[in-house]
Amino acid sequence: MTATIKRRSETDLTYELKWTAWHWLYEQAGCRVVGFEVRLEGPSGRVADVVGVDKSNRVYLVEVKASRSDLLKDDHTARDRKRLREDSVGLAEAAAFASELAGISADDHAAASLIAESRDSAVARRDAADRRLSVFSTKFNDPAYLRAADFHYIMAPHGLVWPGDLPPFWGLLNDRAEVLAEAPPKQVRRVTAHVLRAIGRANTRDLMKACGEQPSKPAASLEPAPTN
């Protein structure tokens, strides 16, 4: 049996890049604890593609990007999100106004038809803005995500990303595991124990998946409840 931990949504290139990042972390960065798809910000937090911890307890985080569109998807700022939210509110108001006009002009079939088209267009644009807002990512520029590791890297096929394209505080690796831009170290709060637990959970999940096991619901903690 050949075990695999490839996700259904992953392309072969993405999967290969993740393994290249794994080897770079182990062989070049000196990390001896490495995991895929590690959730570092709690149960509802974002997931990092590959994470490692070196012998000095420094945390390395690598985001894998196989296409330019995948890269740009995460390279938004809080200002971009605010602008999109304002657009969504404006489109919602336009859709509501068009609906009111459609009710007022119901007796004028020609006008009603035009207003209905305008209403449907406004509703479609509002829904599109809402969908975009629901998946809008500021991962590369979010201070909370940048506090999750000492070093942040993007790994992409050679030539897809250039050092000048990088968001602040990120380094760049290519698909040959060459460092094209060093990630600047950040002064982050020591979260090594938390990161090690997160990697342990991710590796346990992947091992069970590779072996075809389905985890059952975890039992309640056996640790004593804290006392006041």
Sequence and secondary structure as in RCSB ss.txt:
>XXXX:A:sequence
MTATIKRRSETDLTYELKWTAWHWLYEQAGCRVVGFEVRLEGPSGRVADVVGVDKSNRVYLVEVKASRSDLLKDD
HTARDRKRLREDSVGLAEAAAFASELAGISADDHAAASLIAESRDSAVARRDAADRRLSVFSTKFNDPAYLRAAD
FHYIMAPHGLVWPGDLPPFWGLLNDRAEVLAEAPPKQVRRVTAHVLRAIGRANTRDLMKACGEQPSKPAASLEPA
PTN
>XXXX:A:secstr
       TT  HHHHHHHHHHHHHHHHTS EEEEEEEEE S TTS EEEEEEEETT  EEEEEE SSHHHHHHT 
  HHHHHHHHHHHHHHHHHHHHHHHHHHHTTT HHHHHHHHHHHHHHHHHHHHHHHHHHT   GGG HHHHTT S
EEEEE  TTTS GGG  TTEEEE TT  EEE          HHHHHHHHHHHHHHHHHHHTT          S  
   
